[in-house]
């Protein structure tokens, strides 16, 4: 089997602890990956005077794959968010956030199993804003929606559904009010849906979606939506399954970014936990590595190492189910190393 090389960013705060645990679990699951360790975030500032050194960008350009632990971002002032810079640099246009309820993770719901695919580059996040006068009596923010940007993320959502055996794609919008921008996204969705007759397609207004997600989350399978709605709904979905602590994410790109790059077999992709650096518990050996482990399972799926991905998920699911083996943030009694041992013990034999 080929052994894809992955740029590994250990991150700040609890990052190195959850990264070590995750690498151990991937290897135990039979994942065949080679690691290229690179720096980013506050650690990289201390070491290289730059939160995103050129060597890190070069590494991801080469490998087209990154597994990233959380990075500290100074709020107000300081350097620009490395996460945002990476997203823009590699044109990571699709943010994929699965939300599935798991035994042992306290939540108000059961039976949630959905995936939100969020467009990651356009909409109000294009950053086009201005005050209309010097007195700042009003401000305008412009939402950009293009047919190109809409089509590629909607195609990604359908391809994801096909690859993962999911039955339905729901496109979320506000085209009843924003008839042009959101209308364009919806029209593009209807067009793309015709190419995938085996996958059910429907659309829903965003406000109705917010209500239905908390009344009947089980009615959703894959949701595809624009940047702002996706930002809000993906955190809502994380809330349905017990919060951001255990949520994984993938950022999928369009392929090689520089002229002269060899064509990539698969698009550039970066996998990361959704939670932050948890500075309050860093260095204590008690952090919960579930979010990064489940992100690593998405990475293994992405490189077609499906069996290793399933084994890793099965180990996590089993270790979370018992208070003896889950970590303290989830009311358990295990530390990071004990939880990781339990994940590995519970993996089905290869
Ligand atoms: P946070 O997610 O780091 O912490 C919030 C709370 O959740 C804390 O009490 C923390 O101890 C707990 N927690 C988070 N992850 C945990 C884990 N894996 N195991 C156990 N407990 C966990 O959020 P914050 O405090 O708002 O942010 C801290 C730093 O993280 C900031 O610098 C912020 O910019 C950064 N951040 C980075 C990312 C990223 O790189 N993707 C995302 C969010 C926040």
Boltz pocket constraint, residues with backbone or C-beta under 6 A from the ligand:
constraints:
  - pocket:
      binder: B
      contacts: [[A, 14], [A, 69], [A, 70], [A, 71], [A, 72], [A, 73], [A, 74], [A, 83], [A, 245], [A, 272], [A, 273], [A, 274], [A, 275], [A, 276], [A, 277], [A, 278], [A, 279], [A, 280], [A, 281], [A, 286], [A, 287], [A, 288], [A, 289], [A, 290], [A, 291], [A, 329]]
      max_distance: 6.0
